[in-house]
Amino acid sequence: MLDGYLQGGLLVQVKREVDAELREDISALKPEEAAVLVFLRQRLGEAAKQAA
């Protein structure tokens, strides 16, 4: 897990999962939950760019 984080793989995986949740189940989410996932997606995208 730590190696994945250090290499950026963990960030990419978490971003994929957030993207999938937003794409597949957004209608099942409360507005607050969707807002948090959008925020996470943005931050993870920025972090992944910095790690690359």
MARBA-628355 format. One record per residue: residue number from 1; x, y, z of N, C-alpha, C in turn. Coordinates in nm, 4 decimals. Example, Ala and Ser with C-alpha at 12.3 -4.5 7.8 and 13.67 -1.06 7.14 Angstrom:
<lokes>
k / n.X / n.Y / n.Z / ca.X / ca.Y / ca.Z / c.X / c.Y / c.Z
1 / 1.3190 / -0.5690 / 0.7800 / 1.2300 / -0.4500 / 0.7800 / 1.3200 / -0.3300 / 0.7800;
2 / 1.2850 / -0.2250 / 0.7080 / 1.3670 / -0.1060 / 0.7140 / 1.2900 / 0.0030 / 0.7870;
</lokes>
This chain:
<lokes>
k / n.X / n.Y / n.Z / ca.X / ca.Y / ca.Z / c.X / c.Y / c.Z
1 / 0.0837 / -0.1184 / 0.0000 / 0.0000 / 0.0000 / 0.0000 / 0.0879 / 0.1243 / 0.0000;
2 / 0.1877 / 0.1248 / 0.0854 / 0.2755 / 0.2417 / 0.0930 / 0.3515 / 0.2609 / -0.0379;
3 / 0.4007 / 0.1511 / -0.0967 / 0.4698 / 0.1628 / -0.2256 / 0.3771 / 0.2170 / -0.3327;
4 / 0.2528 / 0.1707 / -0.3328 / 0.1554 / 0.2207 / -0.4301 / 0.1314 / 0.3692 / -0.4135;
5 / 0.1255 / 0.4132 / -0.2901 / 0.1075 / 0.5556 / -0.2646 / 0.2274 / 0.6352 / -0.3140;
6 / 0.3458 / 0.5884 / -0.2793 / 0.4670 / 0.6595 / -0.3163 / 0.4866 / 0.6654 / -0.4679;
7 / 0.4422 / 0.5638 / -0.5380 / 0.4563 / 0.5600 / -0.6832 / 0.3375 / 0.6244 / -0.7545;
8 / 0.2398 / 0.6666 / -0.6815 / 0.1238 / 0.7310 / -0.7411 / 0.0131 / 0.6358 / -0.7815;
9 / 0.0367 / 0.5062 / -0.7707 / -0.0631 / 0.4077 / -0.8106 / -0.1888 / 0.4121 / -0.7253;
10 / -0.1716 / 0.4368 / -0.5980 / -0.2870 / 0.4434 / -0.5087 / -0.3763 / 0.5615 / -0.5450;
11 / -0.3158 / 0.6748 / -0.5775 / -0.3942 / 0.7916 / -0.6175 / -0.4766 / 0.7626 / -0.7418;
12 / -0.4141 / 0.6959 / -0.8373 / -0.4837 / 0.6627 / -0.9619 / -0.5990 / 0.5680 / -0.9346;
13 / -0.5767 / 0.4675 / -0.8494 / -0.6816 / 0.3711 / -0.8181 / -0.7990 / 0.4372 / -0.7466;
14 / -0.7705 / 0.5207 / -0.6490 / -0.8780 / 0.5884 / -0.5760 / -0.9541 / 0.6803 / -0.6706;
15 / -0.8836 / 0.7499 / -0.7590 / -0.9503 / 0.8377 / -0.8553 / -1.0417 / 0.7566 / -0.9470;
16 / -0.9977 / 0.6403 / -0.9907 / -1.0825 / 0.5538 / -1.0747 / -1.2105 / 0.5145 / -1.0011;
17 / -1.1958 / 0.4807 / -0.8741 / -1.3122 / 0.4398 / -0.7959 / -1.4093 / 0.5558 / -0.7745;
18 / -1.3562 / 0.6737 / -0.7496 / -1.4413 / 0.7921 / -0.7341 / -1.5126 / 0.8211 / -0.8656;
19 / -1.4388 / 0.8161 / -0.9773 / -1.5001 / 0.8391 / -1.1083 / -1.6123 / 0.7386 / -1.1361;
20 / -1.5870 / 0.6124 / -1.1043 / -1.6885 / 0.5087 / -1.1280 / -1.8118 / 0.5329 / -1.0422;
21 / -1.7915 / 0.5702 / -0.9184 / -1.9054 / 0.5974 / -0.8286 / -1.9898 / 0.7124 / -0.8836;
22 / -1.9241 / 0.8168 / -0.9289 / -1.9976 / 0.9314 / -0.9836 / -2.0693 / 0.8943 / -1.1133;
23 / -2.0061 / 0.8122 / -1.1929 / -2.0635 / 0.7752 / -1.3222 / -2.1806 / 0.6772 / -1.3063;
24 / -2.1676 / 0.5823 / -1.2150 / -2.2644 / 0.4732 / -1.2065 / -2.3753 / 0.4953 / -1.1037;
25 / -2.3444 / 0.5592 / -0.9918 / -2.4406 / 0.5661 / -0.8822 / -2.4715 / 0.7074 / -0.8351;
26 / -2.4514 / 0.8056 / -0.9184 / -2.4701 / 0.9432 / -0.8721 / -2.6142 / 0.9692 / -0.8285;
27 / -2.7091 / 0.9044 / -0.8921 / -2.8486 / 0.9279 / -0.8550 / -2.8820 / 0.8715 / -0.7168;
28 / -2.8022 / 0.7739 / -0.6707 / -2.8260 / 0.7152 / -0.5394 / -2.7588 / 0.7947 / -0.4269;
29 / -2.6759 / 0.8903 / -0.4642 / -2.6031 / 0.9680 / -0.3642 / -2.6827 / 1.0896 / -0.3189;
30 / -2.6615 / 1.1269 / -0.1950 / -2.7153 / 1.2538 / -0.1465 / -2.6328 / 1.3654 / -0.2107;
31 / -2.6904 / 1.4836 / -0.2246 / -2.6138 / 1.5932 / -0.2854 / -2.4807 / 1.6199 / -0.2149;
32 / -2.4787 / 1.6071 / -0.0843 / -2.3555 / 1.6308 / -0.0087 / -2.2497 / 1.5257 / -0.0420;
33 / -2.2933 / 1.4007 / -0.0579 / -2.2001 / 1.2937 / -0.0920 / -2.1424 / 1.3141 / -0.2316;
34 / -2.2272 / 1.3516 / -0.3241 / -2.1798 / 1.3783 / -0.4599 / -2.0809 / 1.4945 / -0.4610;
35 / -2.1081 / 1.5977 / -0.3831 / -2.0182 / 1.7125 / -0.3762 / -1.8817 / 1.6717 / -0.3213;
36 / -1.8806 / 1.5863 / -0.2205 / -1.7532 / 1.5402 / -0.1644 / -1.6760 / 1.4582 / -0.2676;
37 / -1.7451 / 1.3718 / -0.3412 / -1.6773 / 1.2919 / -0.4429 / -1.6213 / 1.3797 / -0.5549;
38 / -1.6940 / 1.4821 / -0.5942 / -1.6431 / 1.5743 / -0.6967 / -1.5188 / 1.6460 / -0.6454;
39 / -1.5221 / 1.6895 / -0.5206 / -1.4062 / 1.7538 / -0.4593 / -1.2871 / 1.6581 / -0.4576;
40 / -1.3099 / 1.5331 / -0.4159 / -1.2024 / 1.4343 / -0.4130 / -1.1463 / 1.4090 / -0.5519;
41 / -1.2337 / 1.4001 / -0.6497 / -1.1884 / 1.3760 / -0.7873 / -1.0969 / 1.4884 / -0.8332;
42 / -1.1321 / 1.6115 / -0.8035 / -1.0484 / 1.7248 / -0.8422 / -0.9133 / 1.7200 / -0.7723;
43 / -0.9154 / 1.6959 / -0.6418 / -0.7902 / 1.6921 / -0.5653 / -0.7018 / 1.5748 / -0.6073;
44 / -0.7629 / 1.4604 / -0.6323 / -0.6856 / 1.3440 / -0.6752 / -0.6258 / 1.3659 / -0.8130;
45 / -0.6987 / 1.4341 / -0.9006 / -0.6456 / 1.4662 / -1.0326 / -0.5241 / 1.5565 / -1.0220;
46 / -0.5316 / 1.6553 / -0.9358 / -0.4182 / 1.7461 / -0.9145 / -0.2995 / 1.6703 / -0.8552;
47 / -0.3262 / 1.5837 / -0.7573 / -0.2186 / 1.5083 / -0.6930 / -0.1529 / 1.4119 / -0.7904;
48 / -0.2321 / 1.3493 / -0.8767 / -0.1777 / 1.2566 / -0.9751 / -0.0877 / 1.3291 / -1.0747;
49 / -0.1258 / 1.4501 / -1.1134 / -0.0418 / 1.5283 / -1.2048 / 0.0905 / 1.5646 / -1.1397;
50 / 0.0869 / 1.5993 / -1.0122 / 0.2100 / 1.6351 / -0.9414 / 0.2997 / 1.5137 / -0.9208;
51 / 0.2411 / 1.3958 / -0.9034 / 0.3186 / 1.2750 / -0.8811 / 0.3855 / 1.2255 / -1.0100;
52 / 0.3290 / 1.2660 / -1.1232 / 0.3827 / 1.2177 / -1.2525 / 0.5061 / 1.2915 / -1.2957;
</lokes>
